[in-house]
């Protein structure tokens, strides 16, 4: 990715992806990049003149200067405790998903009609929603509640309290999703809260951050696609623009292929 970014004059990428110069010696870097460029040419990512394929260039440009971005950190206890990092980026009407697993970086162009929940699910995969009632409470109190008895204080039935307690105690994976907005001057604002997705043998649960009279609340719901979309929509309200599509982007520099 660094070779492609260098060819396109791109420098800024989502911090969670860890795309940054990693070879301090110029001579060694040039030698490594020459080899990588040859491999990328063989794969059709670069042409014989070293120019990036238009679709690759468009996706890289979207990652570099996104109008909006969701960043996810996905802890996977089900595969040995590793963490997968991913982003959903929008620049104009163009949407790109990028996921990093160790040294492997995968980019995918997606249509805006897929929706934010669909884009996140493209990374996480589908899962059955947990059979629980919605639960809402002050975030600080929720964080201190672990047992079924403690969770039942938030007005849910004992069966739901048991599922919430078991799922949070023994998750197979969980995701923290944050949101960032880019302003016209090139500065950024990041939401100071996160949405969440938790998977367990008992199904998927999503968490939604909310502020009521300045106090932070959390809501937990069955992990349906609609509830995940609600969680991401609510997360966007913590940014100045308040929504995923409100701001206009800079004019696209690269041919979009549409």
C-alpha positions in Angstrom: 0.0 0.0 0.0 2.9 2.4 0.7 4.2 1.9 -2.9 0.7 2.8 -4.3 0.4 5.7 -1.9 3.8 7.0 -3.0 2.8 6.8 -6.7 -0.4 8.8 -6.0 1.2 11.3 -3.6 -1.0 10.2 -0.7 0.1 10.4 2.9 -2.8 10.4 5.3 -4.5 7.1 6.1 -6.8 5.9 8.9 -4.6 5.4 12.0 -6.1 2.1 12.8 -4.8 0.5 9.5 -1.2 1.3 10.4 -0.2 2.4 6.9 2.9 4.3 7.6 6.6 4.3 6.5 8.4 1.4 8.1 11.8 1.4 6.4 13.9 4.3 7.6 16.9 3.7 5.4 16.3 5.2 1.9 18.5 2.8 0.0 16.8 -0.3 1.6 13.4 1.2 1.1 14.0 1.9 -2.6 15.2 -1.7 -3.1 12.1 -3.2 -1.3 9.7 -0.9 -3.1 11.2 -1.8 -6.4 10.5 -5.4 -5.7 7.0 -4.7 -4.5 6.3 -2.5 -7.6 7.3 -5.4 -9.8 4.9 -7.7 -8.0 2.1 -5.2 -8.2 2.7 -4.8 -11.9 2.5 -8.6 -12.4 -0.9 -8.5 -10.5 -2.2 -5.7 -12.7 -2.4 -3.2 -9.8 0.3 -1.0 -11.5 0.7 -0.7 -15.3 4.0 -1.0 -17.2 4.6 2.7 -16.6 4.1 2.4 -12.8 0.7 4.0 -12.8 -2.0 2.6 -10.5 -5.1 1.0 -11.9 -7.9 3.6 -11.8 -10.1 1.6 -9.4 -7.2 1.0 -7.1 -6.3 4.7 -7.2 -9.9 5.7 -6.5 -10.1 3.4 -3.4 -6.7 4.6 -2.1 -7.8 8.2 -2.5 -11.0 7.5 -0.6 -9.0 6.0 2.3 -6.6 8.9 2.4 -9.0 11.8 2.6 -12.4 10.5 3.7 -15.3 12.8 4.4 -16.6 10.3 6.9 -15.0 7.2 8.5 -16.0 4.4 10.8 -13.0 2.7 12.4 -13.5 -0.8 13.9 -11.3 -2.8 16.2 -12.5 -6.4 16.2 -11.2 -8.6 19.0 -11.6 -12.2 17.9 -11.3 -14.6 20.8 -12.7 -17.3 18.5 -9.5 -17.4 16.5 -6.8 -17.1 19.1 -7.4 -13.6 20.5 -6.2 -11.6 17.5 -7.5 -8.2 16.5 -8.6 -7.3 13.1 -8.8 -3.6 12.2 -11.2 -2.2 9.6 -12.6 1.0 8.3 -15.6 2.1 6.3 -14.8 5.3 4.4 -16.9 7.7 2.3 -15.6 10.3 0.0 -18.4 11.9 -2.0 -20.7 9.1 -3.0 -17.8 6.6 -3.1 -17.6 4.0 -0.4 -14.6 1.8 0.5 -14.1 -0.9 3.1 -10.6 -1.8 4.2 -9.6 -4.5 6.6 -6.2 -5.4 8.0 -5.3 -8.7 9.5 -1.6 -8.7 10.3 0.3 -7.9 7.1 -2.8 -8.6 4.9 -4.8 -5.5 3.8 -8.0 -6.0 1.8 -9.9 -3.2 0.0 -13.4 -3.4 -1.3 -15.6 -0.9 -3.1 -19.2 -0.9 -2.0 -22.4 0.8 -3.2 -23.9 3.4 -0.9 -27.2 1.6 -1.1 -25.7 -1.3 1.0 -26.0 1.0 4.1 -23.6 1.3 7.0 -24.9 -1.8 8.7 -24.4 -3.8 5.5 -20.9 -2.5 5.1 -19.9 -3.4 8.7 -21.6 -6.8 8.3 -19.5 -7.4 5.1 -16.5 -7.5 7.4 -18.0 -9.2 10.5 -20.2 -11.7 8.7 -23.9 -12.3 9.5 -25.0 -13.7 12.9 -28.2 -14.7 14.6 -29.4 -11.9 16.9 -29.5 -12.8 20.6 -33.0 -13.4 22.1 -32.9 -10.5 24.5 -35.1 -7.5 25.5 -33.7 -4.0 24.9 -31.8 -2.7 27.9 -30.9 0.9 28.6 -29.1 2.6 31.4 -26.5 5.2 32.4 -23.2 4.0 30.9 -21.3 4.2 34.2 -23.8 2.0 35.9 -24.0 -0.5 33.1 -20.2 -0.8 33.1 -20.4 -1.9 36.8 -23.1 -4.5 36.2 -22.1 -8.0 35.4 -24.4 -10.6 37.1 -28.0 -11.4 36.1 -29.2 -9.8 39.3 -27.3 -6.6 38.7 -28.5 -6.4 35.1 -32.2 -7.1 36.1 -32.1 -3.7 37.8 -32.4 -2.1 34.4 -36.0 -3.4 34.0 -35.4 -6.5 31.9 -36.8 -10.0 32.5 -34.5 -12.6 34.2 -34.1 -14.6 31.0 -32.7 -11.6 29.2 -30.5 -10.7 32.1 -29.0 -14.2 32.1 -28.3 -14.0 28.4 -26.6 -10.5 28.7 -24.5 -11.7 31.6 -23.4 -14.9 29.9 -22.7 -13.2 26.5 -20.6 -10.4 28.0 -18.7 -12.9 30.2 -18.0 -15.3 27.3 -17.9 -13.5 24.0 -16.5 -15.1 20.9 -15.7 -11.7 19.5 -16.5 -8.0 20.1 -16.1 -4.9 18.1 -15.6 -1.2 19.1 -16.7 1.2 16.3 -15.7 4.9 16.4 -16.6 7.7 13.9 -14.6 10.5 12.4 -15.6 13.5 10.3 -13.2 15.5 8.0 -13.8 19.2 7.7 -13.1 21.4 4.7 -9.9 22.8 6.2 -8.4 19.3 6.5 -9.0 19.0 10.3 -10.8 16.1 11.8 -13.4 15.5 14.6 -13.7 12.1 16.2 -16.8 11.1 18.2 -15.9 10.6 21.9 -18.1 7.5 22.2 -18.3 4.2 20.4 -20.9 1.7 19.2 -20.4 -2.0 19.7 -21.1 -5.4 18.4 -20.7 -8.5 20.5 -21.0 -12.1 19.3 -21.3 -15.2 21.5 -22.8 -18.6 21.4 -26.1 -16.9 22.4 -26.2 -14.6 19.4 -25.3 -11.1 18.4 -25.8 -8.0 20.6 -25.3 -4.4 19.5 -24.8 -1.4 21.8 -25.9 2.2 21.0 -24.4 5.3 22.7 -26.9 8.1 23.6 -26.7 11.4 25.5 -29.7 12.6 27.5 -29.3 16.0 29.1 -25.6 15.7 28.8 -25.4 12.3 30.5 -24.1 9.3 28.5 -26.4 6.3 28.3 -26.0 3.0 26.6 -28.6 0.8 25.0 -28.2 -2.9 24.2 -30.4 -4.7 21.7 -30.6 -7.9 19.7 -28.0 -7.8 16.9 -30.4 -7.4 13.9 -29.3 -5.5 10.8 -31.9 -2.8 11.6 -30.5 -2.4 15.2 -26.9 -2.2 13.9 -28.0 0.5 11.5 -29.6 2.4 14.4 -26.5 2.1 16.4 -24.3 3.5 13.6 -26.8 6.3 12.9 -26.8 7.2 16.6 -23.0 7.2 16.6 -23.0 9.7 13.8 -25.0 12.2 15.8 -21.9 12.7 18.0 -20.1 14.3 15.1 -20.7 18.0 14.2 -22.5 17.2 10.9 -24.7 14.7 12.7 -25.0 12.2 9.8 -23.1 10.1 7.4 -24.1 11.9 4.2 -24.4 15.6 5.2 -21.1 17.1 4.1 -20.1 17.7 0.6 -16.7 16.3 -0.4 -13.9 17.6 -2.5 -14.2 17.0 -6.2 -13.0 13.5 -7.1 -9.6 13.5 -8.7 -9.7 10.0 -10.0 -11.9 8.4 -12.6 -14.5 6.4 -10.6 -15.2 3.8 -13.2 -19.0 4.5 -13.1 
